[in-house]
Amino acid sequence: MTVTYKADGTFSRETQFAYEAKPRTTNGKWRIEGNNLIETDAEKDSEPMSSVIKFINKDKFELNGFMLFERIPEAGTR
């Protein structure tokens, strides 16, 4: 799974299971409220999903105590 959170408040998530020929892409909006990351899929009737977020440093955060995310700098920005 690859998730890209953009500064404009949108995200894209690409997921592919071994039995699938092509990855599935989900798009939506995200925001942080207190200690929660709120994601809403672009589908019209989608309910927001809330996850507890804990920042480890400016480049890493943890969701719900077990999923670790890390910023990958764009080429040429390091």
TORFITI-342243 format. One record per atom (N, C-alpha, C): residue number from 0; residue in three letters; x, y, z. Coordinates in steps of 0.001 Angstrom, whole numbers, m for minus. Example, Ala and Ser with C-alpha at 12.3 -4.5 7.8 and 13.67 -1.06 7.14 Angstrom:
BEGIN
0	Ala	13190	m5690	7800 $
0	Ala	12300	m4500	7800 $
0	Ala	13200	m3300	7800 $
1	Ser	12850	m2250	7080 $
1	Ser	13670	m1060	7140 $
1	Ser	12900	30	7870 $
This chain:
BEGIN
0	Met	841	m1164	0 $
0	Met	0	0	0 $
0	Met	893	1237	0 $
1	Thr	533	2189	m840 $
1	Thr	1202	3477	m883 $
1	Thr	155	4558	m701 $
2	Val	371	5436	274 $
2	Val	m549	6539	519 $
2	Val	221	7835	351 $
3	Thr	m357	8761	m399 $
3	Thr	244	10076	m580 $
3	Thr	m716	11114	m17 $
4	Tyr	m269	11820	1034 $
4	Tyr	m1036	12917	1625 $
4	Tyr	m445	14209	1086 $
5	Lys	m1254	15018	441 $
5	Lys	m770	16267	m153 $
5	Lys	m1140	17454	726 $
6	Ala	m344	18520	612 $
6	Ala	m550	19727	1408 $
6	Ala	m1889	20389	1133 $
7	Asp	m2492	20121	m22 $
7	Asp	m3783	20737	m348 $
7	Asp	m4961	20017	301 $
8	Gly	m4684	19006	1163 $
8	Gly	m5747	18301	1872 $
8	Gly	m6335	17128	1118 $
9	Thr	m5684	16686	51 $
9	Thr	m6147	15511	m680 $
9	Thr	m5170	14351	m458 $
10	Phe	m5664	13139	m702 $
10	Phe	m4785	11974	m617 $
10	Phe	m5125	11009	m1733 $
11	Ser	m4178	10126	m2021 $
11	Ser	m4434	8994	m2905 $
11	Ser	m3806	7765	m2256 $
12	Arg	m4516	6643	m2342 $
12	Arg	m4045	5389	m1752 $
12	Arg	m4069	4335	m2840 $
13	Glu	m2943	3686	m3033 $
13	Glu	m2854	2606	m4013 $
13	Glu	m2619	1308	m3260 $
14	Thr	m3509	346	m3486 $
14	Thr	m3445	m946	m2805 $
14	Thr	m3481	m2046	m3853 $
15	Gln	m2621	m3045	m3667 $
15	Gln	m2648	m4184	m4577 $
15	Gln	m2395	m5460	m3800 $
16	Phe	m3301	m6409	m3959 $
16	Phe	m3158	m7709	m3345 $
16	Phe	m2552	m8665	m4370 $
17	Ala	m1933	m9738	m3904 $
17	Ala	m1257	m10686	m4786 $
17	Ala	m2184	m11265	m5844 $
18	Tyr	m3450	m11436	m5530 $
18	Tyr	m4390	m12044	m6470 $
18	Tyr	m4971	m11049	m7474 $
19	Glu	m4626	m9773	m7366 $
19	Glu	m5162	m8766	m8278 $
19	Glu	m4165	m8451	m9386 $
20	Ala	m4669	m8273	m10580 $
20	Ala	m3808	m7948	m11715 $
20	Ala	m3354	m6487	m11688 $
21	Lys	m4231	m5598	m11213 $
21	Lys	m3903	m4169	m11179 $
21	Lys	m4187	m3618	m9790 $
22	Pro	m3440	m2588	m9385 $
22	Pro	m3709	m1965	m8089 $
22	Pro	m5023	m1179	m8103 $
23	Arg	m5612	m1041	m6925 $
23	Arg	m6814	m219	m6754 $
23	Arg	m6382	1129	m6200 $
24	Thr	m6944	2201	m6738 $
24	Thr	m6612	3545	m6274 $
24	Thr	m7837	4188	m5656 $
25	Thr	m7649	4763	m4474 $
25	Thr	m8695	5495	m3777 $
25	Thr	m8207	6928	m3614 $
26	Asn	m9083	7890	m3844 $
26	Asn	m8755	9297	m3666 $
26	Asn	m9729	9906	m2683 $
27	Gly	m9298	10978	m2037 $
27	Gly	m10199	11645	m1109 $
27	Gly	m9556	12854	m471 $
28	Lys	m10134	13261	660 $
28	Lys	m9636	14416	1399 $
28	Lys	m9215	13976	2794 $
29	Trp	m8252	14721	3369 $
29	Trp	m7800	14420	4717 $
29	Trp	m7677	15720	5508 $
30	Arg	m7739	15572	6842 $
30	Arg	m7505	16688	7753 $
30	Arg	m7127	16105	9110 $
31	Ile	m6527	16923	9946 $
31	Ile	m6188	16507	11303 $
31	Ile	m7045	17314	12263 $
32	Glu	m7711	16613	13183 $
32	Glu	m8495	17237	14241 $
32	Glu	m7977	16692	15566 $
33	Gly	m7287	17537	16315 $
33	Gly	m6690	17084	17575 $
33	Gly	m5666	16001	17309 $
34	Asn	m5887	14810	17874 $
34	Asn	m4993	13662	17667 $
34	Asn	m5560	12665	16675 $
35	Asn	m6459	13117	15797 $
35	Asn	m7091	12213	14845 $
35	Asn	m6854	12647	13410 $
36	Leu	m6525	11683	12580 $
36	Leu	m6444	11884	11133 $
36	Leu	m7794	11464	10582 $
37	Ile	m8479	12385	9911 $
37	Ile	m9797	12118	9340 $
37	Ile	m9645	12027	7828 $
38	Glu	m10046	10899	7254 $
38	Glu	m9986	10694	5805 $
38	Glu	m11397	10464	5275 $
39	Thr	m11725	11115	4181 $
39	Thr	m13002	10913	3518 $
39	Thr	m12729	10562	2066 $
40	Asp	m13173	9377	1644 $
40	Asp	m13008	8960	249 $
40	Asp	m13813	9880	m656 $
41	Ala	m13407	9974	m1898 $
41	Ala	m14075	10835	m2865 $
41	Ala	m15458	10321	m3252 $
42	Glu	m15759	9058	m2945 $
42	Glu	m17079	8518	m3254 $
42	Glu	m18137	9306	m2490 $
43	Lys	m19241	9603	m3120 $
43	Lys	m20264	10501	m2562 $
43	Lys	m20789	10090	m1193 $
44	Asp	m21087	8821	m977 $
44	Asp	m21721	8387	265 $
44	Asp	m20729	7828	1282 $
45	Ser	m19463	8146	1117 $
45	Ser	m18437	7615	1994 $
45	Ser	m18484	8275	3375 $
46	Glu	m18425	7456	4424 $
46	Glu	m18341	7960	5792 $
46	Glu	m16886	8282	6113 $
47	Pro	m16614	9368	6825 $
47	Pro	m15228	9671	7200 $
47	Pro	m14642	8563	8071 $
48	Met	m13351	8305	7899 $
48	Met	m12643	7321	8700 $
48	Met	m11685	8077	9618 $
49	Ser	m11702	7758	10903 $
49	Ser	m10858	8438	11875 $
49	Ser	m9807	7476	12401 $
50	Ser	m8551	7936	12481 $
50	Ser	m7446	7147	13021 $
50	Ser	m6684	8011	14016 $
51	Val	m6243	7404	15116 $
51	Val	m5443	8137	16091 $
51	Val	m4049	8323	15510 $
52	Ile	m3584	9577	15480 $
52	Ile	m2285	9890	14899 $
52	Ile	m1319	10330	15995 $
53	Lys	m88	9829	15915 $
53	Lys	956	10218	16860 $
53	Lys	2193	10561	16033 $
54	Phe	2618	11810	16115 $
54	Phe	3808	12223	15383 $
54	Phe	5051	11798	16149 $
55	Ile	5969	11135	15457 $
55	Ile	7231	10708	16039 $
55	Ile	8266	11804	15837 $
56	Asn	8282	12371	14656 $
56	Asn	9076	13555	14331 $
56	Asn	8438	14197	13107 $
57	Lys	9077	15194	12517 $
57	Lys	8443	15906	11398 $
57	Lys	8295	15043	10148 $
58	Asp	8992	13924	10081 $
58	Asp	8947	13067	8902 $
58	Asp	8284	11710	9129 $
59	Lys	7856	11420	10359 $
59	Lys	7261	10111	10652 $
59	Lys	6052	10277	11558 $
60	Phe	5034	9437	11304 $
60	Phe	3908	9374	12223 $
60	Phe	3354	7960	12258 $
61	Glu	2636	7690	13323 $
61	Glu	2071	6372	13570 $
61	Glu	545	6499	13592 $
62	Leu	m146	5533	13009 $
62	Leu	m1607	5513	13028 $
62	Leu	m2095	4335	13853 $
63	Asn	m2983	4613	14769 $
63	Asn	m3623	3588	15603 $
63	Asn	m2626	2689	16315 $
64	Gly	m1425	3198	16581 $
64	Gly	m440	2470	17364 $
64	Gly	298	1362	16648 $
65	Phe	71	1169	15323 $
65	Phe	789	75	14667 $
65	Phe	1214	355	13234 $
66	Met	642	1325	12563 $
66	Met	1045	1608	11183 $
66	Met	1979	2811	11170 $
67	Leu	3194	2621	10699 $
67	Leu	4181	3689	10670 $
67	Leu	4288	4249	9259 $
68	Phe	4175	5558	9142 $
68	Phe	4294	6251	7861 $
68	Phe	5516	7146	7909 $
69	Glu	6199	7255	6791 $
69	Glu	7405	8075	6708 $
69	Glu	7373	8920	5450 $
70	Arg	7794	10186	5596 $
70	Arg	7866	11090	4449 $
70	Arg	9007	10655	3542 $
71	Ile	8715	10595	2262 $
71	Ile	9729	10302	1255 $
71	Ile	9952	11594	480 $
72	Pro	11119	12216	646 $
72	Pro	11361	13485	m38 $
72	Pro	11325	13340	m1555 $
73	Glu	10843	14391	m2183 $
73	Glu	10854	14405	m3644 $
73	Glu	12302	14456	m4117 $
74	Ala	12551	13959	m5309 $
74	Ala	13911	13960	m5875 $
74	Ala	14472	15370	m5874 $
75	Gly	15703	15506	m5398 $
75	Gly	16385	16793	m5418 $
75	Gly	16062	17701	m4237 $
76	Thr	15295	17233	m3242 $
76	Thr	14954	18104	m2112 $
76	Thr	15734	17785	m848 $
77	Arg	16610	16825	m878 $
77	Arg	17390	16476	320 $
77	Arg	18642	17251	400 $
